[in-house]
Amino acid sequence: MSGAIGRRLGAGNVAEVFEWGERVIKLYRSPDAMAAAFREAAIQAAVERLGLPVPAVWGVQRVGGRWGVVFDRVGGTSFAERMREDPAIVPVYLDDLVRLHRWIHSYAAAELASLKLRMAGAIAATNLLGEEQKSALFEGLADLPDGDRLCHGDFHPMNVLGDLEQPVVIDWPDARRGDPAADVCRSWLLLKLHAEDMAEPYLDAYCRVGDPPREAIFGWLPYIAAARLVENVPGETDRLLAIIGDHR
């Protein structure tokens, strides 16, 4: 596979997305991300085979000493941008996000790694919690359901592109098998941290359709918050630690 880097289309904490001919390439910032790139490509291929609305994956590429994954290019703006531009459409778009999220959760994901194990590893890796806190979190996490459903791991309006008729869900490297309640809790937390006015309406829309109940979703909150600490997102640490402290 050959191509040339074009203009940068987006950037996150761990990777940047560039034009790659008619496609795009997501380049990890770290030169040591070979395993992460191949893992993301494999996850994307598994999800694509299910028939979900996701970009096709074309392979792994090394460019300028950095590893990246090549995808089909997806047109359109994100649901987040559309909702910010026109608040009147927010309820309709939240309902469609719920539809997509529930569609994702309808699939078993036996070939993917465990969400609970990933969370435990993230909690173990943070240096912002003491050993007693970690032990208590590990004990509580062990009691929560393992689950076997496909969980996106980072589902929020920025990761859904296009319009209501043809939405596309992007950014699947954190996809795992697990309990849908944990996946919904992660979405609620991300909204609470970065789009607070949408957090409760989204949760209400999800729970209005059926299970899991709010109690089951919020049962995951201290563990989701603790696992999020290792991502070192600016401006989040104090709020995450407060959430963990409130659920002792």
N, C-alpha and C positions, 0 to 999 in steps of 0.2 A: 504494500500500500504506500503510495507516495502522495505528497501534497506540500503545500506551503502555508505557513502561518499567516493569517490575515489579521484583521483588526480584533481587538479584544471586545468580547460581547458581555462579559460578566466576570465577577470575582467574588470569592469567598475566603474563609479562613485557611482552607487547605488546598484550594485549586483555583485556576482561572480558566475561562472558556473563550476560545478563539475561533474565528472562521478557519475552515480547512477545506478549501474548494467549495463545493456545494453542500458540504457537511460542516460539522463543528468538531473541535477536539477539546476535551477537558484535560488540561495539564495540571498535574499535581505540583505544588510548590517545592516539595522536598525531592531531592534527587534520589532518595532511598525508597521511593514509593512504588517500586515495581510490583510487590505483592498486592498492595492496595489497588493498583490499576487493574491487574488481572482479576482480582476478587470482584471489583465493581463490574467489569465486563461480564463475568460469569453470572453474577446476580441479575444484571440487566437482561442477559439472554434467557435466563429462567423465567423472568417476569414477562418478557416479550412472548414467550411460547404460550403463556396462558391466554393471550388475546386481549390483555389490558391495553388501554390507549397510552402507549409509551413510545419514545423514540427508538428506532431500530439501532442496534449496536453493530459496528463494523470491525472492531478489533482494537488491539493495543498497539500503541506507537511510541517510540522514543524519539524525542525532539530536543536537541540542544542539551542533552544530559538529563532531561526530565521525562518522566513517564506519563502517558496520557491515554485516554479512551476516546475513540472516534464514534460519533453518533450521527444519525440523521439530524438535519437542522429543522427546528420547529419554529413556525412563524407565529405571530401574534403576541400580545402582551399578556402579563400574568393576571390572574383573578384579583390579586392584591391591588395592582395598578388600576384595574377597571373599577373596583369598589371604592378606591380613594377618589377617583375622578367623578363618580356618580353615586353618592350615598343612597339614593333611592333604590338602586338595584341590589343593595347588600343582602336583603332577605332571600331573594331568588338565587343569588350566587352562593350563599351559605347552604341553601338546600341542595344545590348541585354538588358542592364540596362534600356534603354528607353522603349523597348518592355514590360519588366516586369512592369515598373512604369505605363505605359499606361493601361496595363491589370488590375492592381490594381484599377486605376481610372475609369475603365469601370463599376464598381459595385456601386449600391446605398448602403448606409449604415445607413438606418433609425434607426436601433437599437443602434447605437453608439452615444456617446455624441458629442456635437458641438465643432469643432476645434476652432472657434472664441471665444467661452466662455472659453475654456482652455487657449487660448492666453491671453485673458483679465485677467484671474486669475493670470497668470504668471507675467504679467506686473504689476499688483497691488502688487504682493508679493516682487518684488525687492526693495532693499533700495538704489539702485544706480541711481535712477531717482527722480527728484523733483516732487512735486504734479502738478505743471503747465505742465511739460513734460508729465506726465501720463495722465492728462486730455486731452491734445492735441492728444495723441496717442489713447485714448479711442474714441474720437470723429471721428478720421480718420478711425479707425478699424470698427466702426459702419456702415460706408458708404460702406464697401467692401462686396462682395457677401457672403451669408451664405454657399451656396452649399450643395449638398446632396451626394457627391461621397465619396467612401472609400479613405482615405488618410493615408498613413503609418505613417507619423510623424517623421521618422528618416531614410529615405531611402538613402543609400549611399553604395559604393562598399564593405565596410567591413561587411555589413549586407546581402550580397548575397553570398551564399556558393555553391560549386560544379563547374560544367563546363557548357558550352553553351547548351549542350543537356539536362541536368537535373539540372537547378539551383534551389536553395531553398532560400526563403526570410525569414530571422529570425528577432527577436527583435521587437515585435508588441505592447508593452504596451502603446505607444503614439498614436496608431491608433484612428482616429476620423472621423466623417462625416464633409465634408467641400468642399471648392473650390480647385480643383486640382492645380490651379496656386499657391496657398499658399504652397502646398506640394512640388512642384517643386522649389519654392523659398527657402524653407528650405534646400533642397538637394543642391542647388547651393551655399548657404551660408556655409554649412558644408564643401563642397569641397573647396570653396574660403579660408576658415580658415585653412584647414588641408591638402589639395592636390590641391593647387592653379592652377597647370597646367592643371587639368582636369575640372575645373569649367566651363569655357566658351565652351570647346568642348562638354561637357555634355548638356549644355543648347542649343547649336546649334543643336545637334542631336535631342533633344526633340522637339524643335520648327520646325525643318525641316519636321517632320511628320504631323504637323497641330497645331490646337489650344491647349492651349491658346497662344496668342502672347507674345513676350518678355515684352511689356509694362504692360500687365496684371500681369505677374509674378513679375516684379520688383515693382509693386504697393504695394506688400505685404512686401517688404524688411525691412522698419523701424520697423514694428510690429513684424516680425519674429525675428529680431535682439534684440528688446527690451524683448521679451518673453524668448529668449535664455539667457539673463543675469542672470536669477534666477537659472540657472544650475551651475553657478560658475565654469566653466571649466577653468583650469589654462591657462594663456596666451591669453585668448580671450577678456577680458573685454575692454581694450582700443580700440581694433578694432571694437567691437560692438558699443561702445559709439560713435566712429567716424562715423559709418554708420548711426546711429540715428540722429546725429547732421547734417549730410550732407543732410538729407531729411526733414528738418523742413519746 
